């Protein structure tokens, strides 16, 4: 008796003896991205301590985090980034003192920056360097916004670290970093002297000069022009908007450090692309 051939299996029909595929619930990169955000937010919690204590020249390690009103030592379960603020409804567990919205905001910003750096660089030396730099820029931004100072304890070691790292980055070069320090600090110094000569007023603080020198150490001299232009553009737009909203005159003091920090972040993610587009715009 002749055997009948088996009909060809339809597309998408699994063989009865085949091992069923287990669906992947979370892609590995998505899981690492979640960890990157959480890690950045956890570091952001420490950055809040730096923002609060560094202008007062207090230790960022001791004493542990506590309520500034009742000295209640914050427990670990009340120090979970973003989540604890929501669960406590923005108040101290013991005395009900309101907690500044700045705390979850800094944690979220640093978490988002860390995730963006992970998606851009992956895990490696570039990620580590830019993570430390961006975290420092977050601290600089919030301190300068509130106190209009940029701590030397961030910028001066930052210049040295940026220059030292230039020996470890292939194709970057220590000379590029050194010229970046001179171009960054020197350009703002000239602007400050020129403004003072014309107006007899101080328009640029020494902290801004050191901050741009630090950025020059990390990015090299080619990035300085972009950072100055982007910071000036963003600062002009926001400054005019603030003055119009508050109906103040042009004498309103607006810190420049946050704009330099913002321009540096823009350069990290979009700078080379923007420069390439600008240079080829007329072609």
C-alpha positions in Angstrom: 0.0 0.0 0.0 1.4 3.3 -1.0 2.0 5.9 1.7 0.6 9.4 1.3 3.0 12.2 1.6 2.5 14.6 4.5 1.1 17.9 3.4 3.5 20.8 3.8 3.1 22.6 7.1 1.6 26.0 7.0 3.7 29.0 7.6 3.6 30.0 11.3 2.6 26.4 12.4 5.0 25.0 15.0 6.2 21.4 14.8 4.6 19.4 17.6 7.9 18.4 19.0 9.5 21.8 18.8 10.4 23.6 22.0 8.1 26.5 22.5 9.7 29.9 22.4 9.6 31.9 25.6 8.7 35.5 24.9 11.3 38.0 26.1 9.5 40.4 28.4 12.2 43.1 28.6 15.0 43.5 26.0 18.5 43.5 27.6 19.1 47.0 26.4 15.8 48.2 27.9 16.7 46.6 31.2 20.2 48.2 31.2 18.5 51.5 30.4 16.3 51.2 33.4 19.3 50.5 35.6 21.1 53.5 34.1 18.2 55.8 35.0 18.0 54.4 38.5 21.7 54.7 39.0 21.7 58.3 37.8 18.7 59.1 40.1 20.5 57.5 43.1 23.6 59.7 42.4 21.2 62.6 42.0 20.2 62.1 45.6 23.8 62.6 46.6 24.1 65.6 44.3 21.2 67.2 46.3 23.4 67.0 49.4 26.3 68.6 47.4 24.0 71.4 46.2 22.7 72.1 49.7 26.0 71.9 51.6 28.8 73.0 49.3 27.9 76.7 49.3 28.0 76.5 53.1 31.4 74.8 53.1 29.9 71.8 54.9 30.9 68.2 54.6 28.9 66.3 52.0 29.5 63.1 53.9 28.8 63.8 57.6 26.4 64.1 59.2 23.9 61.9 57.3 20.9 63.4 55.5 18.5 64.9 57.9 15.6 67.3 58.1 16.8 70.9 58.5 14.0 71.7 60.9 13.7 68.8 63.3 17.1 67.1 62.6 15.2 63.8 61.9 17.8 61.4 60.3 16.3 60.3 57.0 15.9 56.5 56.8 16.8 54.6 53.7 13.2 53.9 52.8 12.5 57.7 52.9 15.5 58.3 50.6 14.4 56.4 47.5 14.8 58.8 44.6 11.6 60.4 43.3 9.4 57.7 44.8 9.9 58.7 48.5 9.1 62.3 47.7 5.8 61.2 46.2 4.9 58.8 49.0 5.7 61.4 51.7 3.8 64.0 49.7 6.8 66.3 49.8 6.9 66.6 53.6 9.2 65.4 56.4 7.9 62.2 58.0 8.3 63.5 61.5 7.6 67.3 61.6 5.8 67.8 58.2 8.3 70.4 57.0 7.8 70.8 53.2 10.6 69.3 51.1 11.8 71.4 48.2 10.7 70.2 44.7 14.3 70.6 43.8 15.2 67.2 45.3 13.1 65.0 43.0 13.8 67.4 40.1 17.6 66.9 40.5 17.2 63.1 40.8 15.0 63.0 37.7 17.4 65.2 35.6 20.4 63.2 36.6 18.6 60.0 35.9 17.5 61.2 32.5 21.0 62.4 31.6 22.5 59.1 32.6 20.0 57.2 30.5 20.7 59.5 27.5 24.4 59.0 27.9 24.0 55.2 28.1 21.9 55.2 24.9 24.6 57.4 23.2 27.8 55.8 24.5 26.9 52.4 25.9 29.0 51.3 28.9 32.6 52.3 28.7 35.2 55.0 29.3 33.3 57.7 27.4 30.1 57.0 29.4 32.0 57.2 32.7 33.8 60.4 31.9 30.7 62.2 30.6 28.6 60.9 33.5 30.9 62.5 36.0 31.0 65.7 34.0 27.3 65.9 33.6 26.7 65.2 37.3 29.1 68.1 38.1 27.2 70.4 35.7 24.0 69.6 37.5 25.5 70.6 40.8 27.0 73.8 39.3 23.6 74.7 37.7 21.5 74.5 40.8 24.1 76.2 43.1 24.6 79.1 40.6 20.8 79.5 40.2 20.3 79.9 44.0 23.5 81.5 45.2 25.1 82.9 42.0 28.4 81.3 42.7 30.2 78.3 41.1 32.4 76.5 43.7 36.1 76.3 43.0 36.0 72.9 44.6 34.2 71.6 41.4 35.9 73.7 38.6 39.5 73.6 39.7 39.7 69.8 40.2 37.6 69.5 37.1 40.3 71.3 35.0 43.0 69.0 36.4 40.9 65.8 35.8 39.9 66.9 32.3 43.5 67.5 31.4 44.7 64.2 33.0 42.0 62.3 31.1 43.2 63.7 27.8 46.2 61.3 28.0 43.8 58.4 28.1 41.5 59.3 25.2 42.9 58.1 21.8 42.9 60.9 19.2 42.1 63.7 21.7 45.5 64.7 22.9 46.8 66.7 25.8 47.6 69.7 23.7 44.0 69.9 22.6 42.9 69.9 26.2 45.5 72.4 27.3 44.6 74.9 24.5 40.9 74.3 25.5 41.7 75.4 29.0 43.4 78.5 27.8 40.8 79.3 25.2 37.9 78.7 27.5 39.2 80.7 30.5 40.9 83.3 28.3 37.9 84.1 26.1 35.6 84.8 29.0 38.3 86.7 30.8 38.7 89.0 27.8 34.9 89.4 27.7 34.8 90.3 31.4 37.5 92.9 31.1 35.9 94.4 28.0 32.5 94.6 29.6 34.0 96.2 32.7 35.9 98.7 30.7 32.7 99.8 28.8 30.2 99.8 31.7 32.4 100.0 34.8 30.4 97.0 36.1 31.3 93.4 36.7 29.3 91.3 34.1 31.2 88.0 34.4 32.1 86.2 37.5 35.4 84.3 38.0 33.4 81.1 38.5 32.1 81.3 34.9 35.7 81.7 33.6 36.9 78.6 35.5 33.8 76.6 34.4 34.5 77.3 30.7 38.2 76.4 31.3 37.0 73.1 32.8 34.8 72.5 29.7 37.8 73.3 27.5 39.8 70.7 29.4 37.2 68.0 28.7 36.1 68.9 25.2 39.2 70.7 23.7 39.4 74.1 22.1 37.2 73.3 19.1 34.1 73.0 21.4 34.6 76.4 23.1 33.2 78.6 20.3 30.1 76.4 20.1 29.5 76.4 23.9 29.9 80.2 24.1 27.6 80.8 21.2 24.9 78.3 22.4 25.1 79.6 26.0 24.8 83.2 24.9 21.8 82.3 22.6 20.0 80.4 25.3 20.8 82.9 27.9 19.6 85.8 25.8 16.3 84.2 25.0 15.6 83.1 28.7 17.0 86.4 30.1 14.8 88.6 28.0 11.8 86.4 28.8 12.5 86.6 32.6 13.0 90.4 32.5 9.7 90.8 30.5 7.8 88.5 32.9 9.2 90.3 36.0 9.1 93.7 34.4 12.7 94.4 35.5 15.3 96.5 33.7 18.5 95.2 32.1 20.3 95.4 35.4 18.8 92.2 36.5 21.5 89.7 37.5 21.1 86.4 35.8 23.8 83.7 36.4 25.6 82.5 33.3 26.8 79.2 34.7 23.6 77.3 34.0 23.7 78.4 30.4 27.3 77.2 30.0 26.3 73.9 31.6 23.3 73.6 29.2 25.4 74.4 26.2 27.9 71.8 27.2 25.1 69.2 27.4 23.8 70.2 24.0 27.4 69.9 22.7 27.7 66.3 24.1 24.5 65.1 22.3 24.1 67.3 19.3 27.2 69.5 18.9 29.2 67.8 16.1 25.9 67.3 14.2 25.0 70.9 14.5 28.5 72.1 13.5 28.4 69.8 10.5 25.0 71.1 9.4 26.1 74.7 9.8 29.3 74.3 7.8 27.4 72.5 5.0 24.3 74.7 5.1 25.2 76.7 2.0 26.1 73.7 -0.1 
